[in-house]
Amino acid sequence: MKAKKLILVLVVVFLGFWMFTDPSGLAEAAKSGAGQAWELTTELFRALINFFGALR
């Protein structure tokens, strides 16, 4: 349990450091990450629709 908390603290510290040193870089990374997550989600739903459509 302590390892999880330590990892969480390290991630928060890293993101905080990144935000203060390069806020535009962090914003761009978040923007591209969100775009990729949306793309993966739409691909997943298309695959599910195709799968269930093929079951008919």
mmCIF file of the N, C-alpha and C atoms, coordinates in Angstrom:
data_MODEL
# 
_entry.id   MODEL 
# 
loop_
_atom_site.group_PDB 
_atom_site.id 
_atom_site.type_symbol 
_atom_site.label_atom_id 
_atom_site.label_alt_id 
_atom_site.label_comp_id 
_atom_site.label_asym_id 
_atom_site.label_entity_id 
_atom_site.label_seq_id 
_atom_site.pdbx_PDB_ins_code 
_atom_site.Cartn_x 
_atom_site.Cartn_y 
_atom_site.Cartn_z 
_atom_site.occupancy 
_atom_site.B_iso_or_equiv 
_atom_site.pdbx_formal_charge 
_atom_site.auth_seq_id 
_atom_site.auth_comp_id 
_atom_site.auth_asym_id 
_atom_site.auth_atom_id 
_atom_site.pdbx_PDB_model_num 
ATOM 1   N N  . MET A 1 1  ? 0.825   -1.192  0.000   1.00 0.00 ? 1  MET A N  1 
ATOM 2   C CA . MET A 1 1  ? 0.000   0.000   0.000   1.00 0.00 ? 1  MET A CA 1 
ATOM 3   C C  . MET A 1 1  ? 0.871   1.259   0.000   1.00 0.00 ? 1  MET A C  1 
ATOM 4   N N  . LYS A 1 2  ? 1.998   1.204   0.697   1.00 0.00 ? 2  LYS A N  1 
ATOM 5   C CA . LYS A 1 2  ? 2.878   2.369   0.739   1.00 0.00 ? 2  LYS A CA 1 
ATOM 6   C C  . LYS A 1 2  ? 3.502   2.643   -0.619  1.00 0.00 ? 2  LYS A C  1 
ATOM 7   N N  . ALA A 1 3  ? 3.745   1.581   -1.394  1.00 0.00 ? 3  ALA A N  1 
ATOM 8   C CA . ALA A 1 3  ? 4.337   1.758   -2.713  1.00 0.00 ? 3  ALA A CA 1 
ATOM 9   C C  . ALA A 1 3  ? 3.372   2.503   -3.630  1.00 0.00 ? 3  ALA A C  1 
ATOM 10  N N  . LYS A 1 4  ? 2.088   2.198   -3.540  1.00 0.00 ? 4  LYS A N  1 
ATOM 11  C CA . LYS A 1 4  ? 1.094   2.889   -4.368  1.00 0.00 ? 4  LYS A CA 1 
ATOM 12  C C  . LYS A 1 4  ? 1.049   4.373   -4.031  1.00 0.00 ? 4  LYS A C  1 
ATOM 13  N N  . LYS A 1 5  ? 1.083   4.685   -2.735  1.00 0.00 ? 5  LYS A N  1 
ATOM 14  C CA . LYS A 1 5  ? 1.062   6.085   -2.319  1.00 0.00 ? 5  LYS A CA 1 
ATOM 15  C C  . LYS A 1 5  ? 2.322   6.805   -2.776  1.00 0.00 ? 5  LYS A C  1 
ATOM 16  N N  . LEU A 1 6  ? 3.461   6.128   -2.686  1.00 0.00 ? 6  LEU A N  1 
ATOM 17  C CA . LEU A 1 6  ? 4.719   6.728   -3.118  1.00 0.00 ? 6  LEU A CA 1 
ATOM 18  C C  . LEU A 1 6  ? 4.701   7.012   -4.612  1.00 0.00 ? 6  LEU A C  1 
ATOM 19  N N  . ILE A 1 7  ? 4.198   6.066   -5.392  1.00 0.00 ? 7  ILE A N  1 
ATOM 20  C CA . ILE A 1 7  ? 4.113   6.264   -6.835  1.00 0.00 ? 7  ILE A CA 1 
ATOM 21  C C  . ILE A 1 7  ? 3.168   7.413   -7.162  1.00 0.00 ? 7  ILE A C  1 
ATOM 22  N N  . LEU A 1 8  ? 2.038   7.492   -6.473  1.00 0.00 ? 8  LEU A N  1 
ATOM 23  C CA . LEU A 1 8  ? 1.092   8.587   -6.687  1.00 0.00 ? 8  LEU A CA 1 
ATOM 24  C C  . LEU A 1 8  ? 1.737   9.935   -6.369  1.00 0.00 ? 8  LEU A C  1 
ATOM 25  N N  . VAL A 1 9  ? 2.457   10.000  -5.260  1.00 0.00 ? 9  VAL A N  1 
ATOM 26  C CA . VAL A 1 9  ? 3.130   11.246  -4.882  1.00 0.00 ? 9  VAL A CA 1 
ATOM 27  C C  . VAL A 1 9  ? 4.176   11.623  -5.929  1.00 0.00 ? 9  VAL A C  1 
ATOM 28  N N  . LEU A 1 10 ? 4.935   10.652  -6.407  1.00 0.00 ? 10 LEU A N  1 
ATOM 29  C CA . LEU A 1 10 ? 5.949   10.935  -7.424  1.00 0.00 ? 10 LEU A CA 1 
ATOM 30  C C  . LEU A 1 10 ? 5.322   11.438  -8.721  1.00 0.00 ? 10 LEU A C  1 
ATOM 31  N N  . VAL A 1 11 ? 4.196   10.852  -9.112  1.00 0.00 ? 11 VAL A N  1 
ATOM 32  C CA . VAL A 1 11 ? 3.512   11.301  -10.326 1.00 0.00 ? 11 VAL A CA 1 
ATOM 33  C C  . VAL A 1 11 ? 3.003   12.724  -10.152 1.00 0.00 ? 11 VAL A C  1 
ATOM 34  N N  . VAL A 1 12 ? 2.421   13.021  -9.015  1.00 0.00 ? 12 VAL A N  1 
ATOM 35  C CA . VAL A 1 12 ? 1.898   14.372  -8.763  1.00 0.00 ? 12 VAL A CA 1 
ATOM 36  C C  . VAL A 1 12 ? 3.041   15.394  -8.752  1.00 0.00 ? 12 VAL A C  1 
ATOM 37  N N  . VAL A 1 13 ? 4.151   15.039  -8.107  1.00 0.00 ? 13 VAL A N  1 
ATOM 38  C CA . VAL A 1 13 ? 5.304   15.945  -8.072  1.00 0.00 ? 13 VAL A CA 1 
ATOM 39  C C  . VAL A 1 13 ? 5.855   16.161  -9.486  1.00 0.00 ? 13 VAL A C  1 
ATOM 40  N N  . PHE A 1 14 ? 5.954   15.076  -10.257 1.00 0.00 ? 14 PHE A N  1 
ATOM 41  C CA . PHE A 1 14 ? 6.448   15.200  -11.625 1.00 0.00 ? 14 PHE A CA 1 
ATOM 42  C C  . PHE A 1 14 ? 5.544   16.100  -12.453 1.00 0.00 ? 14 PHE A C  1 
ATOM 43  N N  . LEU A 1 15 ? 4.223   15.891  -12.375 1.00 0.00 ? 15 LEU A N  1 
ATOM 44  C CA . LEU A 1 15 ? 3.291   16.722  -13.140 1.00 0.00 ? 15 LEU A CA 1 
ATOM 45  C C  . LEU A 1 15 ? 3.339   18.182  -12.687 1.00 0.00 ? 15 LEU A C  1 
ATOM 46  N N  . GLY A 1 16 ? 3.477   18.395  -11.388 1.00 0.00 ? 16 GLY A N  1 
ATOM 47  C CA . GLY A 1 16 ? 3.600   19.757  -10.875 1.00 0.00 ? 16 GLY A CA 1 
ATOM 48  C C  . GLY A 1 16 ? 4.868   20.433  -11.380 1.00 0.00 ? 16 GLY A C  1 
ATOM 49  N N  . PHE A 1 17 ? 5.983   19.699  -11.364 1.00 0.00 ? 17 PHE A N  1 
ATOM 50  C CA . PHE A 1 17 ? 7.239   20.235  -11.881 1.00 0.00 ? 17 PHE A CA 1 
ATOM 51  C C  . PHE A 1 17 ? 7.110   20.557  -13.355 1.00 0.00 ? 17 PHE A C  1 
ATOM 52  N N  . TRP A 1 18 ? 6.483   19.645  -14.121 1.00 0.00 ? 18 TRP A N  1 
ATOM 53  C CA . TRP A 1 18 ? 6.305   19.840  -15.557 1.00 0.00 ? 18 TRP A CA 1 
ATOM 54  C C  . TRP A 1 18 ? 5.424   21.059  -15.813 1.00 0.00 ? 18 TRP A C  1 
ATOM 55  N N  . MET A 1 19 ? 4.382   21.230  -14.990 1.00 0.00 ? 19 MET A N  1 
ATOM 56  C CA . MET A 1 19 ? 3.466   22.350  -15.167 1.00 0.00 ? 19 MET A CA 1 
ATOM 57  C C  . MET A 1 19 ? 4.185   23.685  -14.948 1.00 0.00 ? 19 MET A C  1 
ATOM 58  N N  . PHE A 1 20 ? 5.091   23.746  -13.982 1.00 0.00 ? 20 PHE A N  1 
ATOM 59  C CA . PHE A 1 20 ? 5.787   24.998  -13.712 1.00 0.00 ? 20 PHE A CA 1 
ATOM 60  C C  . PHE A 1 20 ? 6.930   25.267  -14.678 1.00 0.00 ? 20 PHE A C  1 
ATOM 61  N N  . THR A 1 21 ? 7.559   24.207  -15.197 1.00 0.00 ? 21 THR A N  1 
ATOM 62  C CA . THR A 1 21 ? 8.692   24.420  -16.093 1.00 0.00 ? 21 THR A CA 1 
ATOM 63  C C  . THR A 1 21 ? 8.293   24.539  -17.551 1.00 0.00 ? 21 THR A C  1 
ATOM 64  N N  . ASP A 1 22 ? 7.249   23.821  -17.973 1.00 0.00 ? 22 ASP A N  1 
ATOM 65  C CA . ASP A 1 22 ? 6.828   23.837  -19.382 1.00 0.00 ? 22 ASP A CA 1 
ATOM 66  C C  . ASP A 1 22 ? 5.315   23.649  -19.474 1.00 0.00 ? 22 ASP A C  1 
ATOM 67  N N  . PRO A 1 23 ? 4.549   24.676  -19.104 1.00 0.00 ? 23 PRO A N  1 
ATOM 68  C CA . PRO A 1 23 ? 3.084   24.508  -19.110 1.00 0.00 ? 23 PRO A CA 1 
ATOM 69  C C  . PRO A 1 23 ? 2.508   24.244  -20.494 1.00 0.00 ? 23 PRO A C  1 
ATOM 70  N N  . SER A 1 24 ? 3.082   24.827  -21.523 1.00 0.00 ? 24 SER A N  1 
ATOM 71  C CA . SER A 1 24 ? 2.544   24.596  -22.872 1.00 0.00 ? 24 SER A CA 1 
ATOM 72  C C  . SER A 1 24 ? 2.834   23.168  -23.326 1.00 0.00 ? 24 SER A C  1 
ATOM 73  N N  . GLY A 1 25 ? 3.972   22.622  -22.929 1.00 0.00 ? 25 GLY A N  1 
ATOM 74  C CA . GLY A 1 25 ? 4.283   21.234  -23.258 1.00 0.00 ? 25 GLY A CA 1 
ATOM 75  C C  . GLY A 1 25 ? 3.334   20.269  -22.572 1.00 0.00 ? 25 GLY A C  1 
ATOM 76  N N  . LEU A 1 26 ? 3.024   20.533  -21.314 1.00 0.00 ? 26 LEU A N  1 
ATOM 77  C CA . LEU A 1 26 ? 2.083   19.690  -20.578 1.00 0.00 ? 26 LEU A CA 1 
ATOM 78  C C  . LEU A 1 26 ? 0.692   19.781  -21.197 1.00 0.00 ? 26 LEU A C  1 
ATOM 79  N N  . ALA A 1 27 ? 0.284   20.988  -21.581 1.00 0.00 ? 27 ALA A N  1 
ATOM 80  C CA . ALA A 1 27 ? -1.030  21.160  -22.199 1.00 0.00 ? 27 ALA A CA 1 
ATOM 81  C C  . ALA A 1 27 ? -1.103  20.419  -23.529 1.00 0.00 ? 27 ALA A C  1 
ATOM 82  N N  . GLU A 1 28 ? -0.047  20.478  -24.315 1.00 0.00 ? 28 GLU A N  1 
ATOM 83  C CA . GLU A 1 28 ? -0.024  19.783  -25.600 1.00 0.00 ? 28 GLU A CA 1 
ATOM 84  C C  . GLU A 1 28 ? -0.058  18.273  -25.397 1.00 0.00 ? 28 GLU A C  1 
ATOM 85  N N  . ALA A 1 29 ? 0.669   17.775  -24.402 1.00 0.00 ? 29 ALA A N  1 
ATOM 86  C CA . ALA A 1 29 ? 0.663   16.339  -24.121 1.00 0.00 ? 29 ALA A CA 1 
ATOM 87  C C  . ALA A 1 29 ? -0.719  15.875  -23.675 1.00 0.00 ? 29 ALA A C  1 
ATOM 88  N N  . ALA A 1 30 ? -1.366  16.677  -22.835 1.00 0.00 ? 30 ALA A N  1 
ATOM 89  C CA . ALA A 1 30 ? -2.717  16.320  -22.380 1.00 0.00 ? 30 ALA A CA 1 
ATOM 90  C C  . ALA A 1 30 ? -3.702  16.349  -23.541 1.00 0.00 ? 30 ALA A C  1 
ATOM 91  N N  . LYS A 1 31 ? -3.547  17.337  -24.410 1.00 0.00 ? 31 LYS A N  1 
ATOM 92  C CA . LYS A 1 31 ? -4.443  17.460  -25.566 1.00 0.00 ? 31 LYS A CA 1 
ATOM 93  C C  . LYS A 1 31 ? -4.279  16.274  -26.508 1.00 0.00 ? 31 LYS A C  1 
ATOM 94  N N  . SER A 1 32 ? -3.059  15.903  -26.800 1.00 0.00 ? 32 SER A N  1 
ATOM 95  C CA . SER A 1 32 ? -2.841  14.781  -27.713 1.00 0.00 ? 32 SER A CA 1 
ATOM 96  C C  . SER A 1 32 ? -3.247  13.461  -27.061 1.00 0.00 ? 32 SER A C  1 
ATOM 97  N N  . GLY A 1 33 ? -3.024  13.328  -25.759 1.00 0.00 ? 33 GLY A N  1 
ATOM 98  C CA . GLY A 1 33 ? -3.443  12.122  -25.052 1.00 0.00 ? 33 GLY A CA 1 
ATOM 99  C C  . GLY A 1 33 ? -4.948  11.960  -25.045 1.00 0.00 ? 33 GLY A C  1 
ATOM 100 N N  . ALA A 1 34 ? -5.660  13.055  -24.861 1.00 0.00 ? 34 ALA A N  1 
ATOM 101 C CA . ALA A 1 34 ? -7.120  13.000  -24.873 1.00 0.00 ? 34 ALA A CA 1 
ATOM 102 C C  . ALA A 1 34 ? -7.630  12.660  -26.273 1.00 0.00 ? 34 ALA A C  1 
ATOM 103 N N  . GLY A 1 35 ? -6.976  13.206  -27.281 1.00 0.00 ? 35 GLY A N  1 
ATOM 104 C CA . GLY A 1 35 ? -7.373  12.893  -28.656 1.00 0.00 ? 35 GLY A CA 1 
ATOM 105 C C  . GLY A 1 35 ? -7.165  11.428  -28.982 1.00 0.00 ? 35 GLY A C  1 
ATOM 106 N N  . GLN A 1 36 ? -6.055  10.868  -28.532 1.00 0.00 ? 36 GLN A N  1 
ATOM 107 C CA . GLN A 1 36 ? -5.781  9.454   -28.770 1.00 0.00 ? 36 GLN A CA 1 
ATOM 108 C C  . GLN A 1 36 ? -6.753  8.568   -28.001 1.00 0.00 ? 36 GLN A C  1 
ATOM 109 N N  . ALA A 1 37 ? -7.095  8.964   -26.782 1.00 0.00 ? 37 ALA A N  1 
ATOM 110 C CA . ALA A 1 37 ? -8.060  8.187   -25.997 1.00 0.00 ? 37 ALA A CA 1 
ATOM 111 C C  . ALA A 1 37 ? -9.426  8.187   -26.690 1.00 0.00 ? 37 ALA A C  1 
ATOM 112 N N  . TRP A 1 38 ? -9.834  9.331   -27.238 1.00 0.00 ? 38 TRP A N  1 
ATOM 113 C CA . TRP A 1 38 ? -11.107 9.405   -27.953 1.00 0.00 ? 38 TRP A CA 1 
ATOM 114 C C  . TRP A 1 38 ? -11.077 8.522   -29.192 1.00 0.00 ? 38 TRP A C  1 
ATOM 115 N N  . GLU A 1 39 ? -9.961  8.545   -29.916 1.00 0.00 ? 39 GLU A N  1 
ATOM 116 C CA . GLU A 1 39 ? -9.827  7.726   -31.118 1.00 0.00 ? 39 GLU A CA 1 
ATOM 117 C C  . GLU A 1 39 ? -9.919  6.235   -30.777 1.00 0.00 ? 39 GLU A C  1 
ATOM 118 N N  . LEU A 1 40 ? -9.250  5.822   -29.710 1.00 0.00 ? 40 LEU A N  1 
ATOM 119 C CA . LEU A 1 40 ? -9.309  4.423   -29.292 1.00 0.00 ? 40 LEU A CA 1 
ATOM 120 C C  . LEU A 1 40 ? -10.719 4.024   -28.865 1.00 0.00 ? 40 LEU A C  1 
ATOM 121 N N  . THR A 1 41 ? -11.418 4.926   -28.197 1.00 0.00 ? 41 THR A N  1 
ATOM 122 C CA . THR A 1 41 ? -12.789 4.647   -27.770 1.00 0.00 ? 41 THR A CA 1 
ATOM 123 C C  . THR A 1 41 ? -13.709 4.461   -28.969 1.00 0.00 ? 41 THR A C  1 
ATOM 124 N N  . THR A 1 42 ? -13.592 5.327   -29.958 1.00 0.00 ? 42 THR A N  1 
ATOM 125 C CA . THR A 1 42 ? -14.443 5.185   -31.137 1.00 0.00 ? 42 THR A CA 1 
ATOM 126 C C  . THR A 1 42 ? -14.109 3.909   -31.904 1.00 0.00 ? 42 THR A C  1 
ATOM 127 N N  . GLU A 1 43 ? -12.831 3.545   -31.979 1.00 0.00 ? 43 GLU A N  1 
ATOM 128 C CA . GLU A 1 43 ? -12.455 2.291   -32.638 1.00 0.00 ? 43 GLU A CA 1 
ATOM 129 C C  . GLU A 1 43 ? -13.033 1.085   -31.900 1.00 0.00 ? 43 GLU A C  1 
ATOM 130 N N  . LEU A 1 44 ? -13.023 1.135   -30.579 1.00 0.00 ? 44 LEU A N  1 
ATOM 131 C CA . LEU A 1 44 ? -13.574 0.048   -29.781 1.00 0.00 ? 44 LEU A CA 1 
ATOM 132 C C  . LEU A 1 44 ? -15.065 -0.116  -30.053 1.00 0.00 ? 44 LEU A C  1 
ATOM 133 N N  . PHE A 1 45 ? -15.809 0.990   -30.074 1.00 0.00 ? 45 PHE A N  1 
ATOM 134 C CA . PHE A 1 45 ? -17.247 0.898   -30.308 1.00 0.00 ? 45 PHE A CA 1 
ATOM 135 C C  . PHE A 1 45 ? -17.561 0.451   -31.732 1.00 0.00 ? 45 PHE A C  1 
ATOM 136 N N  . ARG A 1 46 ? -16.760 0.887   -32.693 1.00 0.00 ? 46 ARG A N  1 
ATOM 137 C CA . ARG A 1 46 ? -16.960 0.399   -34.060 1.00 0.00 ? 46 ARG A CA 1 
ATOM 138 C C  . ARG A 1 46 ? -16.740 -1.106  -34.139 1.00 0.00 ? 46 ARG A C  1 
ATOM 139 N N  . ALA A 1 47 ? -15.703 -1.579  -33.457 1.00 0.00 ? 47 ALA A N  1 
ATOM 140 C CA . ALA A 1 47 ? -15.424 -3.016  -33.461 1.00 0.00 ? 47 ALA A CA 1 
ATOM 141 C C  . ALA A 1 47 ? -16.550 -3.789  -32.791 1.00 0.00 ? 47 ALA A C  1 
ATOM 142 N N  . LEU A 1 48 ? -17.089 -3.261  -31.691 1.00 0.00 ? 48 LEU A N  1 
ATOM 143 C CA . LEU A 1 48 ? -18.207 -3.925  -31.019 1.00 0.00 ? 48 LEU A CA 1 
ATOM 144 C C  . LEU A 1 48 ? -19.452 -3.954  -31.900 1.00 0.00 ? 48 LEU A C  1 
ATOM 145 N N  . ILE A 1 49 ? -19.720 -2.853  -32.592 1.00 0.00 ? 49 ILE A N  1 
ATOM 146 C CA . ILE A 1 49 ? -20.871 -2.809  -33.487 1.00 0.00 ? 49 ILE A CA 1 
ATOM 147 C C  . ILE A 1 49 ? -20.707 -3.815  -34.612 1.00 0.00 ? 49 ILE A C  1 
ATOM 148 N N  . ASN A 1 50 ? -19.512 -3.880  -35.173 1.00 0.00 ? 50 ASN A N  1 
ATOM 149 C CA . ASN A 1 50 ? -19.256 -4.858  -36.244 1.00 0.00 ? 50 ASN A CA 1 
ATOM 150 C C  . ASN A 1 50 ? -19.381 -6.287  -35.723 1.00 0.00 ? 50 ASN A C  1 
ATOM 151 N N  . PHE A 1 51 ? -18.895 -6.537  -34.524 1.00 0.00 ? 51 PHE A N  1 
ATOM 152 C CA . PHE A 1 51 ? -18.971 -7.873  -33.944 1.00 0.00 ? 51 PHE A CA 1 
ATOM 153 C C  . PHE A 1 51 ? -20.412 -8.310  -33.730 1.00 0.00 ? 51 PHE A C  1 
ATOM 154 N N  . PHE A 1 52 ? -21.200 -7.437  -33.085 1.00 0.00 ? 52 PHE A N  1 
ATOM 155 C CA . PHE A 1 52 ? -22.591 -7.794  -32.828 1.00 0.00 ? 52 PHE A CA 1 
ATOM 156 C C  . PHE A 1 52 ? -23.410 -7.853  -34.110 1.00 0.00 ? 52 PHE A C  1 
ATOM 157 N N  . GLY A 1 53 ? -23.029 -7.029  -35.091 1.00 0.00 ? 53 GLY A N  1 
ATOM 158 C CA . GLY A 1 53 ? -23.700 -7.088  -36.384 1.00 0.00 ? 53 GLY A CA 1 
ATOM 159 C C  . GLY A 1 53 ? -23.410 -8.401  -37.112 1.00 0.00 ? 53 GLY A C  1 
ATOM 160 N N  . ALA A 1 54 ? -22.212 -8.936  -36.918 1.00 0.00 ? 54 ALA A N  1 
ATOM 161 C CA . ALA A 1 54 ? -21.837 -10.200 -37.557 1.00 0.00 ? 54 ALA A CA 1 
ATOM 162 C C  . ALA A 1 54 ? -22.515 -11.388 -36.895 1.00 0.00 ? 54 ALA A C  1 
ATOM 163 N N  . LEU A 1 55 ? -22.980 -11.243 -35.670 1.00 0.00 ? 55 LEU A N  1 
ATOM 164 C CA . LEU A 1 55 ? -23.634 -12.346 -34.972 1.00 0.00 ? 55 LEU A CA 1 
ATOM 165 C C  . LEU A 1 55 ? -25.046 -12.626 -35.512 1.00 0.00 ? 55 LEU A C  1 
ATOM 166 N N  . ARG A 1 56 ? -25.621 -11.675 -36.184 1.00 0.00 ? 56 ARG A N  1 
ATOM 167 C CA . ARG A 1 56 ? -26.985 -11.862 -36.697 1.00 0.00 ? 56 ARG A CA 1 
ATOM 168 C C  . ARG A 1 56 ? -27.053 -12.901 -37.719 1.00 0.00 ? 56 ARG A C  1 
# 
